[in-house]
Amino acid sequence: MAQSGFSDILGTYHTLLLIIYIAPMKKIFASFLIGSLSFSFLSAFAATADTTTAKADHFEVSIKSPVRVGEATDMIVKVLDKAGAIKKDYTGTIYVTVDNDSKATVPYADDGYTFKNADQGSITFSKGLSFTKAGKMKVTVLDAEDDNLDGVASVTVNTGNEDTTAPTGKETVTVTSPDNNSEIPGDSVNVTGSAKKNSKIQIFLNGKQAGETQTSEDGTFVYALKKLDQEQNVVQVKLLDGTDAVIGTSENISFKISTGGPVFNTLTVKEGKTVSVGTLLNVEISAEAKLKEVTATLGDSTGTFKETKDGIYNGTLTAPSATGSFQISVTLKNDLGKITAKDAVETIETTELPNLFTNIKSEVAAKKVTFTFGVNNEPTDLAKFKFQYGTDSGTLVGESITLEKEKIKTKSGSYNWYIQNLDPQTKYFRILGLDKDGNELTSMHPSDVFEVDLSLAAASSCMVSNITGLKATAGNGTTILSWDAAADATSGYNVYKKGADGQYALIENVPTNSYTIYLAKDAVKYDDFAIKGVCGKNEGESADYTEATHVKTGPAQLLLLLGISALIAFFVTRRKFAFFKGN
């Protein structure tokens, strides 16, 4: 009886010990089994993808034809493989060009359009294409990375003064200069174009024949119209056969001559046509090159503009402090003292749109600035930000576009971004909100232009961004801290622990973005840890600590083992008491 009871006690004790030691082994085995199955599944999926994915071969470009000059029309681009099937997984970037109309409006002219998964290999640019002159237009779509991946469409463009039926005759006659609705300085212009080679053509000015010439071997022609005495003019070219019968007629091309002062082309307000009251506006004027003086006026604000490249003048104007509609006027002056004054070349609307950017802070280092800022009442379509900067407050020519806002947002809710390799003379900055396609938000006023003095850079020759993504992972007797790697943390990372006085003390510098904490053998306890990045020869460190992470630094399984031992002792004592009572 005594022997049997004691054996039962030992059996219970052994069973509990097996549970303690076998349970972790079962977890390890299960993890290994799941990992093996996942690897097999991914391998099979990759093999399937390799055998079923065809390469994009060309673009199919669809555009309505004919269209009128200035008419906005749809443009459809499909990505096809060699067999003509749509490549639904294409996520490349495309650019659109028009060979013989450099001023045509094309979709996403600056940065191109990047296909999204939702596009499924086909995108329609609604009213995204328009032309500035008549003729046969070649529209080309190119892949940004693959020169062999392209597509072409041909479009006939007619003037807005005529219907879109074919011109007289069967042969095509195209006028390439002057542009339709253009303005020509002086009283003469060269009419150029193309038609059937080695053929007679006639030039008509304002409905009357002005002269004739002949196309060359390659089908081009040039004819000079001189001593024009009418401000508004229309030119047309007719192609003749051997019997002097008309076999082709060009579209009517309208142009204006300016024999007086300098020629003005366009004015663009970079902030758009709706701005907040009192906003500093960056304005660009396109006009005749090498002018002596270019000024613009908006209400009580007058700005002098500088030529930044041939025929392009940049400057600033301040929007009126009242709400309403206001017109911008321009005055041009050349070296001969002749003046062109243009009234109401552009109209803007001023509103009480609030400035949503708050708490803009900057930290400088050699050729680099790190910005921290907040945004109140974020618009729903806000996706990222654009920094503009320059050496002159009126000419912010530099740009830096951030990553998506979620990727630069800190745990405190502010945003963090740095710009490096800056000209030491750079002084003026401002921030704008962008939508997912990179367009400036009209519903969000840009920040005011603010100054950053790069000469105030810290003594260190480097600067490292704040570290993000700190997390703790419990292991077997350890806790592993990990965080997002920072490319500018060239000297690793400093690990800090908060002391009893609430201050952080440096524990260790580690070369990679992880740190292992071995659990102490004393009582269970918790500590706060934070990380900073280091650059140079330990010359620079992140401005701020990461958010503190509460980490268990006492033994991970000490309490569990103590509890199990107490349970075993309870059963042993109980059985023992029963045994002696029975005897």
BASE-610678 format. One record per residue (C-alpha): y, z, x. Coordinates in steps of 0.001 Angstrom, whole numbers, plus 524288, in hexadecimal, padded with zeros to 5 digits. Layout:
// BASE-610678
YZX
...
//
This chain:
// BASE-610678
800008000080000
8095D803C680AE3
8055B7F812812F7
8074E7EEB980785
814C47F41D80419
819AE7F306811FD
814B27E4E6812C8
81C5A7E1988066F
828A67E73180C7E
826DA7DF30818E4
824437D30881094
831027D4C08093C
8386E7D6B681607
832867CA6181C26
835937C26F80FFF
843E47C65A8107A
844CA7C30E81EDF
83F167B58781C20
849667B3608118F
853F97B71F81B3F
84F6C7ADD5825E1
849887A2A681DF7
855207A0CE8149F
85E3E79B9B81F56
85355792878240C
8520378CF38164C
8609A78A38815FF
85FE97834882322
8543277B3D81EAE
85B137777D811E7
8674F7735481960
85EF476B248229D
857CC764D281725
8648D7617F80FE7
86AA375C2F81C69
85EBB7539781ECA
85F1574E48810F2
86DD674BC2811F4
86C027446F81ED0
8611F73C2B818E0
8697B7390780CE4
8756B7356A81502
86D1872D0681E0A
8675D725D38127A
874ED7241A80C71
87A8A71EE881935
86F457156781A98
8716D710A980CA5
8800A70F2D80ED8
87DB37074081B44
874EA6FDD181434
87D186FC00807D8
88B356FBB580CA0
890B46EE2280EF7
89CB06EBAC8174A
8A9C36E7D98114A
8AB796D938813A9
8B8626D51480D69
8C2D56D84280350
8C4356D1117F66B
8D2C56D0427F346
8D7026CCC87E55B
8E5576C9F77E20C
8EB606C31D7D656
8F0AD6B58C7D99B
8FAB36B0457D797
904BE6BB357D73D
9138C6BB6F7D792
91C486BFF07E2A8
91E826CE997E135
913BE6D02B7D708
90B136DC0D7D9A3
8FCD96D8757D7DA
8EF906DF047D8D8
8E6F66DD887E4D2
8D8636E0867E49C
8D0A96E2C27F12E
8C1D16E3D97F11F
8B96A6E6FA7FCFB
8AD3F6DE6E7FD35
8A14D6DD8B805CD
89B616D0B880A6E
893B46CF427FDD3
89FF96D0CE7F598
89CE46DE8E7F0C6
8A7CD6E8AD7F020
8A7976F2937FB41
8A9C46FEDD7F32F
8A951707E77FF0A
8B42B700FE80693
8BEA270AC380AE8
8C6257029C814D4
8D4C7700068159B
8DA9D6F2D181201
8E7AC6EC328147F
8EDC56E12A80C74
8F6186D65E81287
8FCE26CA2A80D57
8FD856BF82817B2
909A26B80C81350
911A66C26680C30
914F26CD7081594
91D106D46680B31
912636D494800E1
90EEE6E1BA7FAD9
900C36E5307FDAE
8F8D66F1627FA51
8F98A6FC7C80443
900FC6F45680E47
9034B6FF72817F2
8F674706DB81930
8ECC36FE0181232
8E3BF7025980733
8D77570A56809EF
8CC7F7086D80014
8C777714B67F974
8B9C3717977F498
8BF0E716CE7E6B3
8C357708A37E8FA
8B515704667E9F5
8B8C26F8E77F2A1
8C3116F3117E984
8D1986F61B7E814
8DC176F06A7DF33
8EA0E6F1577E434
8F1366F1197D734
8FDEF6E95F7D87D
8FCD56EB927E71B
9002D6DDEB7EBF2
90C806D5AA7EAC2
912C16CA687F252
920BF6C7827F650
91FED6B8B77F6E5
918C26AD297F136
90D8F6A59A7F753
8FF316A67C7FA64
8FC806B4407FF09
8F0BF6B88380703
8ED6D6C6C18044C
8E4206CCD880E36
8DCEC6D9E180D58
8D8686DF7B81A71
8CFD96EB1481E26
8D7246F43982765
8CB606F5F983064
8C3886E95182F2D
8CAC56DCAB8324D
8BFAB6D4AF82C70
8C0736DB5881F2C
8CAE26D49181708
8CDD06CCF280A9F
8D7D06C2BE80692
8DE236BE3F7F9E0
8E7A66B3107F78D
8F2D26B4E57EDEB
8FCBB6AB1E7E8C8
90A216B1517E72F
914846AAA57DEE4
922F16ADD07DD65
9277B6B6447D23D
930206AB2F7CD2B
924D86A2657C946
9181D6A3877C21A
90B9F6A52D7C9F6
90681697777C7CC
903D668EE07D39E
90FAC687CB7D98E
911AF679187D825
9076F670E37DEFD
8FA666746F7E502
8FEA8677B87F2D9
903186855E7F6C4
910A6687507FC6B
9142C694D7801A0
9217A699C880603
9201A6A4AA8101C
92EA66A67B812D6
937EC6AAAB80D77
9314F6B58D805D1
9331D6B57A7F733
93E976BE037F2D4
942F96C033800EF
950996C102806A4
954436B82281217
95F486BB4F81B93
9683B6AFA481E45
9696A6A27681778
95D0369BC581C4A
94E6669DBE81B11
941F06974481FFA
938866938881521
92A9E6944881A7D
91D57692B981441
910C068B12813A4
90B1E67F8980C1C
9024B673B380E4F
9033966F5F81C8B
90AFD6637B820F3
91162661ED81392
91F466600680EAD
925E266B918082B
932E966D1680145
93B4F679578014C
9429B67C8A7F4B4
94DE1686497F4A8
952AB68B337E786
94C3167FBC7E091
95195675167E982
94ABB66E537F4C2
95037673B780181
947F366BCA80AE3
93A4F667E580EE7
9313A6695E81A72
922C46681181DB0
917BD671C481FBA
911956727882D24
903746709F8313B
9007367EB382D52
9075A67D3982023
9136E6859182302
921AA681C682147
92F5C686AF82476
93C2E6824F81E66
94999688328211E
952DA68A29815B9
960B468B6F81B1B
96E6168E9F81624
969C5694D5809A4
975686977B800DE
96EA269E297F570
96B296AC9E7F5D6
95EB76ABCD7ED6F
955716A0877F06C
9484169AED7EC72
9402C692517F574
9343868A1A7F1E2
92BCF680E17F9F9
924E1674AE7F4CA
919C166D547FB72
9193865E707FA71
90E2F654977FC4D
90F306470780271
915916416C7F634
91F8D64CAE7F5CA
918FE652677E9C7
9198C661357E8D6
90BFD666D27EB40
90F93675177ED2B
91AC267E707EA6F
91D7E68BFC7EFBD
921EE6979D7E7B9
9308569A2E7E68F
935536A34C7F13F
941C86AAED7EE6F
94A656B03F7F947
958106B54D7FB44
961346B28F806A1
96AB96BC5780C56
975516B644814BE
97DB96C26381507
9795E6CF8581A22
96C356D46481F05
95FF16D2EB816CB
95A816DEA980F7A
94C166DEB880B72
946E56EB9680630
9490D6FA48805B5
93DE770418804A4
93EA5712AF80205
932787185680858
93262724067FF15
9317871ADE7F36D
93AAB717FB7E82C
93988725907E1F9
93DEB730BB7EAB2
9424F73EB87E9A3
950D8741A67E96C
956AC743B87F6F0
94AFF73DB27FDEB
94D01737CA80B6C
94869729BF809A3
942CE7212E8145B
947B971375811AB
943D770675817DD
94C2A6FA20816DF
9472C6EC7781A06
9521A6E30F81DA7
956BB6D95E827CC
9536A6DDE98359D
95D146E2C483FEC
967AA6E70E83673
973246EEE283B9D
973906F87E83060
96AD16FBC2824CF
96E957064A81AF7
969A270A8E80DA5
96FDD7130680327
969AF71B7B7F8A1
9737D723407F09E
97B6A72B497FA51
9718D7292C80554
973B371E5580F57
96A6071BB781A94
96B1E71329826BC
95E7470C26829D1
95865708F88370F
950556FCCE83A00
9429B7019883D8C
93D066F3DA83EF2
942186E62483C58
9484E6E5E282EE0
943A36F3A082B0F
94DB56FE8182A07
94A8F70CD282760
953137183C82332
954837232481951
95BF3725CD80CC6
95CD27324B804DE
9597B7318C7F675
964297367E7ED2C
9637B744BC7E8FB
963BA740C87DA9D
958B073AA57D2D6
959AF72C967CDF9
9596871E667D287
960CF71A987DED5
9628770D997E5D6
9621D70AC87F464
96B98700F17FA59
96AC96FA80807C2
9750A6F51481118
9717A6EC3C81CA8
97A6F6E803827BE
977816DE68832D6
97DBA6DC4C84036
9871A6D23383A7C
98CA46DC6683159
987116D5FA8251C
982DA6DF8F81AAF
978BE6DF0280FDB
979F36E96180548
96EB86EB0A7FBAA
970696F40E7F00D
965416FA837E89D
95A5C6F5487F13D
951C0700A07ECE0
9520D70B247E262
94C17718B37E395
949B47237B7D9AF
94C6C731807DD8F
944EE73CAE7D73B
9437074B457D8B2
93604749847DEE6
933367562E7E638
92F8D7571E7F47C
921A975C5F7F402
91FFC75EA2802A7
9216976CE5806AC
920BA7757E812CF
920D576A3881C81
91E7476FFC829F2
91C947696783714
9172376D8A84432
91A09765308500A
9133B7624585CD5
914AB757398669B
915CF74A9E85EA6
90F327512C85308
9131E758348468B
90A4775FC883D48
90F36760F782F41
90BAC76AD1824C5
910F1768DB816FC
90E5576B91808B3
90FB0763AF7FC23
913B8769447EEEE
90E857637E7E238
906A8758E17E8E3
9062574BE77E16B
8F861748957DCDF
8F86573BCC7E47D
8FC627420D7F16C
8F1D773E747FB65
8F7E973F85808FF
904E373FE181039
90D1B7374A818FD
9160A73C65823B1
9218E733D58278C
928FE736A58340F
932D2730F883D85
93DD37337784709
948287305A83CBD
94872736AC82F53
94B7B7297C82953
9406D7222582FFE
933747292482E57
92AE771E49833C8
91F477268883814
91464729B182E79
908857328F82E48
8FF96732AC82254
8F72B73EBD8207A
8E90573FB281C60
8E5FE742A180E1D
8ED3074F0580A2A
8E08E756C28084E
8DD2E754A5816AC
8EA0375A3981BC3
8EB72765678121A
8EA2C7733181791
8E3E577EB2810C9
8F1617840580DB8
8F475777BA805C8
8FE48771BF80F46
8FC5C764ED816A3
8FB5D7630082558
8FD6C7565E82D0E
90197752FC83AE1
907A0746E584122
905EA7449084FA2
90AC073B2085A24
9189073BB5854AB
924637364985B99
92B5F7426A860F5
937D473D4885A8C
9319473E0984D04
9394374799844D1
938FB744518363C
92D687457882CF3
92A457452A81E82
91DF6745B781615
91A0573D0680AA5
90EBE73DDB800EF
9051C732827FFA9
8FAF472EB67F58F
8ECD172B3E7F8CE
8F0BA71D317FBFD
8FB51721588056F
906BB71E5F7FC59
912787276E7FC5A
9132572FE57F026
91F1972D3D7E7E1
91C84739EF7E09A
91DE2741F47ED03
92AB5742897F44C
9297C741888032C
92D2F74D9180ACA
93AE874E7281017
93C667490581DD5
93ADF7548C8271B
93CC075624835B4
932E975A4E8400E
937AE75C7184DEC
92CD3757FE8570B
9342575DBA86299
9303F76B2585D72
921FB7689C860C9
91A637743B86589
91894776548741B
90A687723287302
90787763D5874C2
8FE307632E86955
8FCE87671585B31
8F0DF768DA852B6
8F00D7687E843EC
8EBD47741083B9B
8DD2D77580839F6
8D734773FE82C60
8CA147754A8258E
8C5BC7827F82B21
8B9017875D82518
8AE227911382836
89F7B78E6582755
895AA79992827B8
88A0A797CE830BD
87E887A0038357E
8859D7AB6D83B8C
891E77A34683DB7
89DCF79E03836AF
8A2C7790A583AE6
8B13278D6683976
8B47077ED183897
8C0D97770C835E5
8C63F76939835A5
8C73C763218431B
8D4FA75F6E84791
8D6AA753DB850C6
8E29675A0485728
8DB6B766CC85A51
8D871761CF867F2
8D61F76F5A86D9A
8CD5177463862D7
8CFF377F4B85925
8D40C78D8885A03
8CC3C7970085173
8D3D57A2ED84CAC
8CF457AF66845D2
8D8497B85483DFF
8D8BD7C630842FC
8DAD37D2FE83BD2
8E9717D18983DE5
8E9577C4AF83640
8EC687BC8C84266
8E3CC7B17C8477D
8DDED7B2DA8550B
8D84F7A78C85CEE
8C98C7A8A285E5B
8C58E79C0286503
8C93E78DBB86771
8BE5A7846F86350
8BD60775DD86667
8B7F3771648592F
8BB3B773D584AE6
8B15677ED3848D9
8AF5478CF284D2B
8A3417959C84BAB
8A4C17A3FE84839
898C57AC4E84B59
897257B772841CA
8993A7C50A8473C
88E4A7CF1484718
8967B7D9C584124
89A527DB57832D4
89D577CFAD82A26
8ABBC7CBC182B23
8B51D7C03E82900
8BFF67BA938317F
8CAA27B03882FD2
8CA907A475838E9
8D43A7991E83AB9
8D51A78D2B84393
8DFC3785DE84B02
8DEA7778EF85255
8E284777E7860B7
8E7A576C1886843
8EB557687487626
8E7B17723588084
8E84F77D1F87691
8F6D9779ED87568
8F7D477818866C8
8F1AD77E9085AEA
8F1CD77C2584C35
8FDE87819F8459E
8F637788EF83B36
8E92478FC783A2E
8DF0A78A76830E2
8DD5A791F082449
8D62D79E95827B9
8C78679E8182511
8C0A57AB3D82167
8B4077AB5482957
8A8827B4DD8295D
8A6EB7B9AB83757
89CF17C4A1834D4
88E1D7C2758343F
88A417B86182A0B
87D007BE0E8266B
87E8F7CC6082A13
880B17D11D81C20
875797C8BD8171B
86BEC7CE60820EF
870A47DC3581E4B
86E7A7DA1980FC7
860D07D498811AF
85D1A7DFF381AA4
861B57E99E8104F
859A77E28E80605
84D857E2FD80E91
84FAD7F1698113F
850BF7F3E9802A8
843AA7ED6F7FFC7
83CDD7F40E80B43
841E7801788073B
83E1D7FF487F90B
830327FB027FC15
82E9F805EF805C5
832EC80FF07FBCE
8297B80A677F1B5
81E5380AD97FB6D
81FFE8193D7FED9
8223381CD47F0AB
815658164E7ED09
80E1281E587F726
//
